[in-house]
């Protein structure tokens, strides 16, 4: 009986740990949904390079390059932890990486589908 209880306890613990380790995958949001979040006061984070930023970026965005060492610490320093964040890159690959890290750090994140490329294609303004 003790072995059965011990085995059951171990199995339940392993199951709980494995479920907790599963990443939460959140689908990117469309341009319209990102705009609604921004209108409601969300922060905006550009995770591209400085060179890409200089070509044009969304108004009010903060730049923290996701591929540079210390990304998460720099992003935490640049962002308010209690406010949602809309994150974007050129097309969506790098912003997905950034969004995953930010969510794991406790941020509410909206990954803008298609990045700045989709934003421009939708006729939305950028700053230079």
Backbone as CSV, one residue per row, in Angstrom:
resi,resn,N_x,N_y,N_z,CA_x,CA_y,CA_z,C_x,C_y,C_z
1,UNK,0.818,-1.196,0.000,0.000,0.000,0.000,0.864,1.263,0.000
2,UNK,1.920,1.282,0.836,2.804,2.442,0.898,3.488,2.667,-0.443
3,UNK,3.854,1.589,-1.129,4.517,1.710,-2.434,3.549,2.304,-3.452
4,UNK,2.296,1.890,-3.419,1.296,2.410,-4.342,1.090,3.909,-4.116
5,UNK,0.974,4.318,-2.882,0.791,5.735,-2.566,2.022,6.535,-2.989
6,UNK,3.202,6.012,-2.697,4.440,6.691,-3.075,4.555,6.804,-4.591
7,UNK,4.259,5.737,-5.296,4.324,5.741,-6.755,3.332,6.750,-7.332
8,UNK,2.130,6.766,-6.826,1.111,7.704,-7.292,1.558,9.142,-7.036
9,UNK,2.103,9.417,-5.866,2.577,10.752,-5.524,3.690,11.192,-6.478
10,UNK,4.622,10.302,-6.750,5.727,10.622,-7.660,5.200,10.893,-9.062
11,UNK,4.294,10.055,-9.534,3.739,10.242,-10.873,2.980,11.558,-10.990
12,UNK,2.209,11.904,-9.985,1.480,13.171,-10.002,2.445,14.357,-9.985
13,UNK,3.519,14.249,-9.224,4.510,15.327,-9.174,5.192,15.514,-10.515
14,UNK,5.587,14.416,-11.141,6.234,14.483,-12.448,5.271,15.064,-13.484
15,UNK,4.011,14.656,-13.439,3.014,15.167,-14.372,2.825,16.672,-14.184
16,UNK,2.747,17.130,-12.940,2.568,18.554,-12.668,3.758,19.364,-13.148
17,UNK,4.953,18.862,-12.898,6.165,19.562,-13.326,6.230,19.627,-14.841
18,UNK,5.921,18.539,-15.514,6.008,18.539,-16.982,4.973,19.472,-17.592
19,UNK,3.806,19.583,-16.984,2.802,20.499,-17.510,3.206,21.944,-17.260
20,UNK,3.812,22.226,-16.128,4.230,23.584,-15.815,5.346,24.039,-16.746
21,UNK,6.150,23.111,-17.238,7.269,23.460,-18.105,6.845,23.676,-19.552
22,UNK,5.628,23.263,-19.900,5.165,23.441,-21.270,5.031,24.924,-21.567
23,UNK,5.615,25.386,-22.688,5.508,26.806,-23.009,4.086,27.168,-23.422
24,UNK,3.695,28.371,-23.078,2.395,28.870,-23.482,2.584,29.539,-24.839
25,UNK,1.925,29.010,-25.839,2.048,29.563,-27.178,0.835,30.446,-27.432
26,UNK,1.105,31.698,-27.749,0.048,32.658,-28.008,0.205,33.126,-29.445
27,UNK,-0.875,33.052,-30.198,-0.831,33.449,-31.609,-0.595,34.949,-31.744
28,UNK,0.148,35.336,-32.777,0.333,36.771,-33.024,-1.011,37.455,-33.275
29,UNK,-1.065,38.753,-32.960,-2.294,39.512,-33.171,-2.206,40.288,-34.479
30,UNK,-3.342,40.479,-35.100,-3.401,41.234,-36.352,-3.182,42.720,-36.070
31,UNK,-2.897,43.456,-37.136,-2.619,44.892,-37.038,-3.739,45.613,-36.290
32,UNK,-4.988,45.308,-36.606,-6.124,45.987,-35.976,-6.146,45.756,-34.467
33,UNK,-5.860,44.532,-34.049,-5.841,44.223,-32.614,-4.676,44.932,-31.928
34,UNK,-3.539,45.016,-32.609,-2.390,45.743,-32.051,-2.737,47.220,-31.889
35,UNK,-3.402,47.788,-32.885,-3.815,49.198,-32.805,-4.748,49.433,-31.631
36,UNK,-5.661,48.518,-31.391,-6.590,48.656,-30.259,-5.828,48.635,-28.938
37,UNK,-4.844,47.753,-28.830,-4.045,47.689,-27.609,-3.263,48.984,-27.407
38,UNK,-2.707,49.514,-28.491,-1.956,50.772,-28.404,-2.863,51.930,-28.011
39,UNK,-4.065,51.962,-28.588,-5.030,53.017,-28.259,-5.458,52.929,-26.792
40,UNK,-5.419,51.725,-26.245,-5.805,51.524,-24.843,-4.634,51.770,-23.887
41,UNK,-3.475,52.155,-24.437,-2.352,52.506,-23.574,-1.218,51.508,-23.501
42,UNK,-1.230,50.483,-24.352,-0.131,49.516,-24.342,1.170,50.179,-24.792
43,UNK,2.267,49.650,-24.291,3.598,50.080,-24.705,3.924,49.401,-26.032
44,UNK,4.856,49.965,-26.782,5.256,49.322,-28.026,6.766,49.135,-28.037
45,UNK,7.169,47.921,-28.385,8.581,47.552,-28.363,9.012,47.042,-29.732
46,UNK,10.017,47.695,-30.283,10.638,47.302,-31.544,11.862,46.480,-31.183
47,UNK,11.961,45.263,-31.691,13.075,44.379,-31.320,14.066,44.180,-32.463
48,UNK,14.001,45.061,-33.457,14.913,44.977,-34.592,16.260,45.618,-34.250
49,UNK,17.111,45.734,-35.239,18.420,46.368,-35.050,18.296,47.886,-35.144
50,UNK,19.330,48.572,-34.693,19.366,50.039,-34.765,19.294,50.508,-36.222
51,UNK,19.935,49.779,-37.118,19.911,50.135,-38.539,18.489,50.037,-39.102
52,UNK,17.782,48.991,-38.734,16.387,48.840,-39.180,15.519,49.946,-38.579
53,UNK,15.740,50.237,-37.308,15.019,51.304,-36.608,15.169,52.625,-37.354
54,UNK,16.397,52.917,-37.782,16.669,54.172,-38.479,15.936,54.280,-39.817
55,UNK,15.574,53.151,-40.405,14.815,53.144,-41.662,13.356,53.526,-41.428
56,UNK,12.893,53.394,-40.210,11.518,53.719,-39.854,11.017,52.805,-38.753
57,UNK,10.168,53.357,-37.884,9.626,52.607,-36.751,8.259,53.170,-36.386
58,UNK,7.538,52.439,-35.561,6.230,52.900,-35.125,6.392,54.022,-34.097
59,UNK,5.528,55.003,-34.204,5.566,56.156,-33.304,5.432,55.693,-31.856
60,UNK,6.320,56.205,-31.017,6.274,55.894,-29.592,6.965,54.600,-29.196
61,UNK,7.520,53.885,-30.170,8.176,52.609,-29.870,9.477,52.815,-29.121
62,UNK,9.831,51.813,-28.336,11.135,51.752,-27.689,11.924,50.664,-28.403
63,UNK,13.208,50.874,-28.587,14.060,49.913,-29.280,14.888,49.117,-28.289
64,UNK,14.717,47.790,-28.327,15.574,46.866,-27.585,15.776,45.675,-28.516
65,UNK,16.973,45.522,-29.037,17.261,44.491,-30.035,17.297,43.112,-29.394
66,UNK,16.421,42.239,-29.870,16.266,40.923,-29.266,17.488,40.032,-29.457
67,UNK,18.250,40.249,-30.508,19.406,39.389,-30.784,20.662,39.806,-30.012
68,UNK,20.594,40.899,-29.281,21.748,41.331,-28.492,21.729,40.692,-27.113
69,UNK,22.917,40.481,-26.573,23.048,39.911,-25.238,22.368,40.821,-24.216
70,UNK,21.681,40.223,-23.277,21.022,40.990,-22.224,19.672,41.559,-22.627
71,UNK,19.083,41.009,-23.690,17.804,41.539,-24.180,16.776,41.677,-23.059
72,UNK,16.541,40.614,-22.323,15.464,40.639,-21.331,15.708,41.691,-20.257
73,UNK,16.927,41.795,-19.773,17.227,42.815,-18.761,17.021,44.217,-19.311
74,UNK,17.442,44.443,-20.554,17.270,45.758,-21.177,15.789,46.060,-21.393
75,UNK,15.031,45.044,-21.814,13.598,45.241,-22.032,12.891,45.545,-20.710
76,UNK,13.254,44.823,-19.665,12.654,45.086,-18.346,12.930,46.512,-17.893
77,UNK,14.131,47.006,-18.171,14.491,48.368,-17.773,13.740,49.417,-18.591
78,UNK,13.401,49.082,-19.834,12.743,50.042,-20.725,11.224,50.046,-20.605
79,UNK,10.660,48.980,-20.055,9.201,48.812,-20.039,8.631,48.856,-18.631
80,UNK,7.356,49.224,-18.557,6.616,49.143,-17.299,6.030,47.733,-17.206
81,UNK,6.320,47.037,-16.146,5.927,45.624,-16.033,4.417,45.404,-15.951
82,UNK,3.671,46.402,-15.509,2.222,46.235,-15.325,1.402,46.591,-16.565
83,UNK,2.043,47.228,-17.562,1.321,47.633,-18.770,1.560,46.628,-19.888
84,UNK,0.531,46.325,-20.680,0.709,45.412,-21.816,1.734,45.965,-22.807
85,UNK,2.331,45.063,-23.565,3.354,45.427,-24.545,2.975,44.852,-25.902
86,UNK,3.004,45.708,-26.928,2.893,45.252,-28.312,4.325,45.183,-28.823
87,UNK,4.727,44.025,-29.309,6.095,43.830,-29.772,6.088,43.543,-31.273
88,UNK,7.087,44.096,-31.979,7.170,43.847,-33.419,8.619,43.834,-33.883
89,UNK,8.815,43.236,-35.050,10.106,43.242,-35.727,9.829,43.522,-37.198
90,UNK,10.627,42.988,-38.083,10.389,43.223,-39.509,9.202,42.391,-40.001
91,UNK,9.215,41.084,-39.703,8.163,40.225,-40.256,7.500,39.305,-39.239
92,UNK,8.069,39.156,-38.060,7.420,38.354,-37.032,8.261,37.300,-36.353
93,UNK,9.369,36.915,-36.924,10.190,35.844,-36.334,10.872,36.298,-35.043
94,UNK,11.549,37.411,-35.084,12.257,37.895,-33.893,11.295,38.358,-32.801
95,UNK,10.166,38.937,-33.210,9.204,39.382,-32.191,8.596,38.196,-31.452
96,UNK,8.461,37.061,-32.137,7.959,35.857,-31.466,8.938,35.410,-30.379
97,UNK,10.234,35.480,-30.661,11.242,35.140,-29.652,11.184,36.105,-28.475
98,UNK,11.068,37.387,-28.787,10.989,38.403,-27.741,9.731,38.222,-26.903
99,UNK,8.606,37.986,-27.573,7.334,37.815,-26.862,7.402,36.643,-25.897
100,UNK,8.015,35.569,-26.321,8.147,34.386,-25.466,8.947,34.722,-24.205
101,UNK,10.048,35.427,-24.367,10.876,35.800,-23.210,10.144,36.763,-22.282
102,UNK,9.463,37.736,-22.862,8.741,38.714,-22.054,7.584,38.073,-21.297
103,UNK,6.859,37.169,-21.946,5.758,36.472,-21.258,6.289,35.659,-20.090
104,UNK,7.410,34.972,-20.309,8.009,34.168,-19.240,8.429,35.052,-18.059
105,UNK,8.729,36.317,-18.352,9.120,37.271,-17.301,7.907,37.952,-16.659
106,UNK,6.700,37.595,-17.094,5.489,38.112,-16.464,4.780,39.241,-17.187
107,UNK,5.267,39.636,-18.361,4.615,40.697,-19.123,3.405,40.159,-19.884
108,UNK,2.412,41.019,-20.099,1.314,40.731,-21.017,1.775,41.243,-22.369
109,UNK,1.886,40.325,-23.347,2.502,40.668,-24.621,1.587,40.354,-25.790
110,UNK,1.553,41.276,-26.736,0.845,41.096,-28.001,1.885,41.180,-29.110
111,UNK,2.115,40.071,-29.783,3.093,39.991,-30.866,2.395,40.385,-32.163
112,UNK,2.797,41.502,-32.758,2.127,42.013,-33.951,2.468,41.167,-35.183
113,UNK,1.455,40.524,-35.700,1.600,39.625,-36.844,2.122,40.367,-38.078
114,UNK,3.175,39.826,-38.674,3.714,40.396,-39.900,4.664,41.558,-39.695
115,UNK,4.810,42.006,-38.450,5.754,43.058,-38.116,5.510,44.376,-38.828
116,UNK,6.580,45.165,-38.920,6.457,46.483,-39.537,6.157,46.369,-41.028
117,UNK,6.535,45.245,-41.623,6.231,45.021,-43.039,4.720,45.018,-43.252
118,UNK,3.981,44.306,-42.409,2.520,44.262,-42.514,1.915,45.616,-42.158
119,UNK,2.504,46.304,-41.185,2.029,47.622,-40.762,2.080,48.598,-41.944
120,UNK,3.213,48.627,-42.640,3.384,49.511,-43.790,2.452,49.098,-44.920
121,UNK,2.327,47.798,-45.169,1.453,47.294,-46.216,-0.004,47.672,-45.967
122,UNK,-0.368,47.829,-44.687,-1.744,48.234,-44.330,-1.914,49.747,-44.423
123,UNK,-0.873,50.462,-44.850,-0.964,51.906,-45.014,-0.838,52.688,-43.726
124,UNK,-0.285,52.071,-42.692,-0.147,52.732,-41.397,1.126,53.579,-41.385
125,UNK,1.128,54.650,-40.607,2.284,55.566,-40.586,3.465,55.028,-39.793
126,UNK,4.657,55.471,-40.183,5.866,55.184,-39.419,6.630,56.483,-39.225
127,UNK,7.467,56.508,-38.206,8.354,57.642,-37.943,9.737,57.293,-38.472
128,UNK,10.454,58.325,-38.880,11.845,58.125,-39.328,12.762,59.032,-38.561
